[in-house]
Amino acid sequence: MQSTIVPILALAVTVCISFKLASQYGVAMAALGMLSTLAIGLIIDYGPISDNAGGIAEMCELGVLALCFTSHLMFSPPPSPHISRRRARARAN
């Protein structure tokens, strides 16, 4: 819980401030700003995401084709491993 309290508070403060400054439009802009980091997270490693998709496909009984597609995604190499290395180096410093 300690590792999640700071991001949750930061998101809550961002939404409250944006609502007070620009009403619904401010909340929408804040949400778009938060979503802009999603692409970087997906570029770094999409293995866990495709693993979750495979589990959901299996529970929904979508068939062999969906399971083959998600397992192929899970075992493919990351699109840009140098980004992961740079991020790890930045965190180590």
N, C-alpha and C positions, 0 to 999 in steps of 0.2 A: 504494500500500500504506500510505503514511503516513496517509492520510485514513480508512482503515478500521480501523487497529489500535486506536485509542481506543474506538470503539463495541464492537468485538469483545471487548476486555478488560473493558469495563464489563458486557457481557452475561455473560461467563464468571464474573466476580466475583459478580454478582447471583445467578446460578444456584447457585454454590458456597455462598454465604452462606445462601440460602434453603433449600438442602438440609440444611445443618448445623443450622439453627434449627428446621425443621419437616418434614424428610424429603420424601417425595413431594408432600405437600400444599403445602409451601413452593415447590417448583418449579412446581407448577400455578398457584399464585397469582402467582408472578413472571411466568410466561408470559402470564397474563391481563392483568397490568399492562402488559406490553410490547405486547400486541395492542390495548390500548385506544387507542394512538396511530394505529392503522391508519385509523380513520374520518376523522381530520383530514387525513391524507395523501390519501385518496380525494376528500374534499371540495375540496381545493385544486386538483387537476388530475388527471383520470382519462384524459387523452388517451394517454399512453404505455402505460397498462395496457390500454386497448381496442385500441391498435395491436398490442401483443403478442398479444392474444386473436385479432385478425384474422389475424396470421401463423400462429398455431397452427391456426386453422380452415382456412386455406388449405393448410397442410402435411398436415392430416388429411383433406383433400378432403371437408369437411362439406357442401358445396353452396353454391348461390347465396344461399339464405335466411340462412345463418349469416354469410356475408361481407357481405351488405347490412346486417344488424343491427350487426355490429361497426364497419363503416364509418360508419354513422349515429351511433353513439356517439362515434367518434373526431372527427367534425366538428361535434358539438354544442358549444355554449358551456359553459364551466365553471359549475357550479351556483351558486357564490358567489365571484365574482372579487374582492370586497372583502376576503375573507380572505387571498387571495394578496397583495394590495397591503399589507395590514397586516403580514403576515409579512415582506415585502420591506423595508418601512420599519423594522421591528424589527431586522432583520439589518444594515441600513445604519447604525444608531445604535450 
